[in-house]
Amino acid sequence: MKKHQVRIVGGEYRRTPIPVIEAEHLRPTPDRVRETLFNWLSHFWDGAFADKRVLDLFAGTGALGFEAASRGVAHARLVECSPAALAALRKLQIRLGATARVSIHAGDALAFLRAQSGPEYDLLLLDPPFHQGWIERLWPLLGRALRPGGLAYIETEGTLRDFPPAFSLLREARAGQVHVLLLQFAALQKTMNNPETWPSPTPGGPPPNDNDTETA
């Protein structure tokens, strides 16, 4: 049986295959969806990727984060907590010779955001496991990492309309059962850094070894 894989769509690493390991909740973002996303980004960034810093909080296969690196961003940081996925990410990082442009962080997305000392990213890639309330937990913390005027790409299992007023919707689309959105963060940083200004997170926390998403 042929091993399932996706590929990097554009840029320096174009056509590089990315193996998809067997792991729960792992749904690599399809090639055509990534192409749409990076067309959006090229429009809003006027094609200028070289000064952008990207944070992929649920890296999984790394399809989104490595696509960003391939398109020439200054730096892409990939966060993942699954040991199997981390091993695959590091193997791909070495194979591509991308150790300077891509860094890999072993850990939980919420813990990573809470540890941020200040916003330093121009784009957040949010593709968490579905049906676990991840997006609701993340809203109060995104301003710790995302610069004012920065963009947030989100994949969800349904239409997302209840996002904080700090964010404005730029683009949205559907890919099968997956809803994708591109938002812009425009509010004062202190607004998003104050969890008391937003509804309480969904009760309970994510399982310790929950894997990323990216979509199927």
Buried (B, 14 or more C-beta within 10 A) or exposed (E): EEEEEBBBBBBBBEEBEBEBBEBEBBBBBBBEBBEBBBEBBBEEBEEEBEEBBBBBBBBBBBBBBBBBBBBBBBBBBBBBBBEBBBEBBBEBBEEBEBEEBBBBBBEBBBEBBEEBEEBBBBBBBBBBBBEBBBBBBBBBBBBBBBBBEBBBBBBBBEEBEEBBEBBEEBBBEEBEEBBBBBBBBEBEBEBBBEEEEBEEBEEEEBEEBBBBBBBE
